[in-house]
């Protein structure tokens, strides 16, 4: 699928459509945030994506949207016969399931391009349909067309296919982690929004605040189970103990679990479930991942989560962060899509660092403090906050993870 050139950066509205069933949303987010590959393939097709999901064209940092059905002229920069140095952006903007999530990443990426101004490499998009084979074809086409840097793909299946079955001749920033372990290509780098990061760092926050005996409240969803598992493993590694786990927010079971005298609770639930469960925990200090941050839900929602400590990215809890203030906010959206928008911003910023010195990478990013580790993984250290007086307030805590 040859890429096309768009004339000018479009401004994409974030008008969203609601999914008919919450299970579809959970499956889609699970695939994007690193769920097993089967989850992505089993997810039913969703409705329309972002109101202005990426057109089936490529884009440069200085061009404008054209008719998606238009074809590049022979001999143009988008022609397969012309090799043009560029940065290739591979996102599933043509996928029925992932279009609006990919659209949020794309919007953040292009916002960062616009703020940066003139760049060394032109940005060219390669829209994907969500299939692994399509991602591989686009990756090979980008390399053949002269890509010197690749950002994407976004879904875990596609990242796994490139990590373990494809030559990686140029620096490639994947926006997810593969679902296999093993040696990866030297030029492959990985930046993602895995819930395991939240679970580990929530455990570290609780440990720093002298919590040692945990009650865990979780749900049956795959993503929340992974959050629970990551918290438990890290909390036990640090020396804490998990007294009991309740796989529901049932009030009677919560009251019964409190008799074991835990000194904290970890809430591995979605935002509305957390609001329901928190009052039944009484004055017990509670912790959570980014699931506890419901965005601008109002003071009532904040009061329901009183004294819940959680971790999230600067984009959502540190408005006076220097980089956060630099970039425009998307139109009305959800916290999940805001996080993907922020991922797009940091993807652009990291790509610029990779093109300069891929062996040393540190960035005070809008998604967290980013650090390149051995094996190409880019680690994120999140910010900590706590609900007080109906609002989430930043906690001045050490940012370095406990070793």
N, C-alpha and C positions, 0 to 999 in steps of 0.2 A: 504494500500500500504506500505509494509515494507520497511524501509530505507536500503540502501546499503552503504558499506564502500568504499571510494576511497583511494588509496594508498598515494598520495602526492598532495599538493596544486597546481592546474594547473595555468598557466599564461594565462589569457583569452584575446585575442585580441579584440579590440573594433571596428573592421571593421563593418560598418553599411550599411544596405540597405535602400533605400529611399522608402517612401510610395507613392503609386500612387496618393492619394488624401490627401490634407491637412486636410480635415474634419476628417479622420480616426485618424490622429495624435492628433488632438484636443480632440477627444472623449477619446482616450487612456490616454492622460495626465490628462484629467479632472477626470477620475476614480481614477488614482493614487494619484492626489493631492486633492481628497476629493469631487468630484462631486456627485450629487445624484446617487443612486444605479442604476437607469434606464439607465444612460449613459453607464455604463460598460456593461450591458446586451445587449444594442442596437448596440454596436460597431461591425462593420463587421470584419471578420477575416483578419489580416494583413498578409504580406509576411513573409519571414524568419526573425528571430530575430537576436540577436548578433551572430557574426560568430562562437563564441564558447559558446553559451548559456549552462547553467549548464547541464551536462549529467544526465541521470536518475539514479543517484547513490547518496550515502551519502558521506560525506568527513570528515576526521579528520585533525587536524592541522599538521599531520606528514605523510600524505599518498599521493599517486599518482593516477591520473585518470586511470580507467580500462575500459574495454569494457562495454558500457551502458547495453548491453543485459546480462551481467554476473550476476549470482545469488550468494548471500552470502552462504558460506559453513555452513552446520548444526553445531550449537554450536559456530559459530563465534560471534564477538561483534555485528554484525548487525542482528543476528538471533532473531526472535520475542521471543524465549524462554529464552533469556539471558537479564537480566536487568542490564544495564551499565550506570552509571552516565555520563551525557553528556549535552552539550548545543545544542539544536535543532534549526536549521535554516529552516524556512518554507517560501519558495518563489515560485511564479508561473513561474518557469523556463521552464515548459513544455506547457505553454499556447501559443496558436498561436497569441494572441493579445498582451500579456504582457511580452513575453519572453525576449525581449531585454532590457526592463526597469528593470525587475527582474534581468537580467544578469548584469546590471550596478551596482545595489545594491549588488549583490553577489560578484562581483569583488572587490568593495570597502571594503566589510566586510572581505574577505579573505586576502586582502592586509594588513588590520589592524591586522588580526591574525598573519600573517607572521612577521610584524614589532614587534609585542609584544613578539614573541618567545614562550617559553613554557608557557602554560596556565593551570589553575587548572582543567578545564573541556575540554574534547575532543569535537570538533565541528562536528556535524553530520547533513547532509542535508536531508531534506524531500521535494523533488521536487513536486510542485503542478501543476495541469492542468488549474487553473484559476476558477474552479467551487467551490462554497461555500461548497457543500457536501464533496468534496475532501479535502478542507482545514480542515474541522472538523474531517474527518477520520484521516488525518495526525497528527493533534493536539493530538487526543486521542492515536494514536499509539506511538507518541513521549513520552507522559506521561507514558504509559504502559511499554515502553522500558527503562525507567529510567531517562528521561530528568529532570534536576534540574533547567533549565532556558530555556525559549523559546524566540526566536527572530522571529517575523512575526506573522501573515501574512501581505501582502502588500496592497491588494485591500480593498476598503472600505466595500464592501459587506461581505467579510470574517471576517473583524475586527468586524463589527456589530454583526454577528452571534455568535462570541465568547464572545463579551461583554455582550450580553443580552440573550444568550441561552445555555451557556456552563459553567460548573464548571472550575475554574482557580486555580488549586492546587499549582502551582509553579509560581514564578515571570515570567511574560510574557510581552515582549516589542513588542507591535503592531506598525507597521510602517505606520499607517494611523489613522484617527479618525472615530468613528462610526457615522452613519447618524441618530442616535436617541439620545435623551437626557434621563437622568435618572441615578440612582445609578449604578455604575459599580463594578465589583469584586475588592476586595482590592489588589489583586496581579497583576492586569492588569495596565500596563503603556503604554502611547501612545506618540510616536514621529513621526511627519509627516511634510510634506512640503506644508502646506495649503497656498493658495494665499491670504486668509483673513489676515494672519500674515503680508504679504507684504503691503496690503492696509492700515491696521491700522498704521503700522510704517512709511509708507510714509506720512500719515497725520500728525503724530507726528513730523516728520522731517520738513515739511512745516510750522507747527505751531511754532516750535522753531525758525524758520527763519522769523518769524513775518508776515506770510501770513495769510490773514483773509477772502478773497473773491475769491472763486475758480470757474473756468470754468472746466468742466469735459468732456473729449473726450473719448468715448468708442465705442466698436464694439458690434455686436450682439451675439458673442460667449458666451456660458455659463460661461466659466472660467473668461473672461474679465468682464462680468456683475457682477460676485461675487467679483472681485477685486474692481470694481467701488463701489459696495454697501458697502464693508468694509471700503474703504477710506471715503465715504460720512458719514457713521454712526460715525466714530471716529472723523472726522473733525468737524462735528456739535456738537458732545459731548464736544469737547474742547472749543467751542465757535465760530467757524467759520461758514461761510454760503456758500452754493453752489448756485451760481447765475444762472447757466444754464448747461444743459447736452446736448451734441451733440452725437448722436449715429452713427456717421460716420466721416470720415476725409475729407469731402467735403470742398474745399477751400472757397467757397462763404459763407457757413454756419459758418465756423471758423471766417472769417473776420467780419461777422455780429455779432457774439457772443462777439467779442472784444469791441463792443460799450458799453457794460454794465460795462466796466472798472473793470474787475477782476484784482487782483494783482498776480494771479498764474493760472496755468493750471495743471490738473492731467490727464495724458495720460494713459488710461486703454486700450492699444492696444498691438498687438504683435510687435516684433522688426521692421519688415519691414513697417508696418502701422505707427509706431511711427516715423520712418525716414521720411515718406511722410508728416505726419501732422506737424512735428515740425517747418519747415520753415515758414508756414503760421501763426504761432503764434508770429512772429516777435521777439522782445526782451523780451516778457513776460516770467518770470521764470516758469519753468515747472518741474514736478515731476512725478515719475512712480514707479512701482514695479520692480521686477527682470526682467520683460519682456523687459525692456530697455537695458539690458545687453546682447549684442549679441556675447560676447566672442571676439575672435580674427578675427574680420571682416575687420580690416584695419582702417587707419586714416580717410578715406573718410566717412565711416559709423559713426565714432566718431564725425566728424565735422557736419554731418547732425543732430546730437543730442546735439549740443552745449548748455551748461548750463542746461541740464536736470539732476536733482538730483534723485537718485533712491536708493533702498535698495536691498541688496543681501547678500549671505553668504560669510564668509571669504575665503572659498575655491576658489571663483572666483574673488574676488576683494582685497584680502589682502595676496599677495604672501609671505610676510616676516613674517606671523603669525607662531608662533612656531610649532603648530600642523600641519599646512598646509605644512611646509617644511619637516616634518617627513615622510610623506607618498608619494609613487610613483604616478606619473600622469598616467592616462590611455592613450592608444593610441588615435589618432585623433578621436574626437567625437563632440557632440553638447553640448551647455550649459545645456540643459535639462537633458541629460544623465550624464553630469559631476555632476550635483546636486544630482542625484540619487546615483552616485558613492560615493559622500561625505556623503550622508545619510547612506550608508553601513559602512563607516568608523566610524561615530559617533554611529551607532547602536552597533558595537562591544565595543566601549569605554563605552557607557552607560550600556551595559549588565554587564561589569565587575564591575561597581559601584553598580548596583542593587544586584549583588551577595554578595557584601560586606556590604552595608548599604542602603537598599532600601528606607529608610525614609528621608535621607538627600542626595540630589543629586544636585551638581553644576558642570558644566563643560564648559571650554572655548573651545568649539567644532569647528570643521571645517565647520559646518552648522550654527553656531551662538553661542551666549552665552546661555547655556542650564540651566534651572532651573525647578526642580520638583515642581509642584503646587498641591493643594488639588484636589483629585479626580483622580490622576494618570497622568494628562496631563503634558508633558514636554514642557515648554514654550521656544521659540527661540527668542532671541533678535539679529537682523541682523545688519550689518554694512551699513553705508551710504556712497555713492560716488557721484561724479558729473563729467560730461563730460567737459573737458577743453583742448583746443589745440588738439583735436582729440582723447584724451585718457580719460578713466575713472579713476578718482583720488579719493582716500579715503578722506572722510571728517572727521576731528577730532571733533566728536560730542558726547554728552552724550549717553551712551549705555543703561541707565536705561529708560524704557518706562515711559511716562507721565501718572500719575494716575488721 
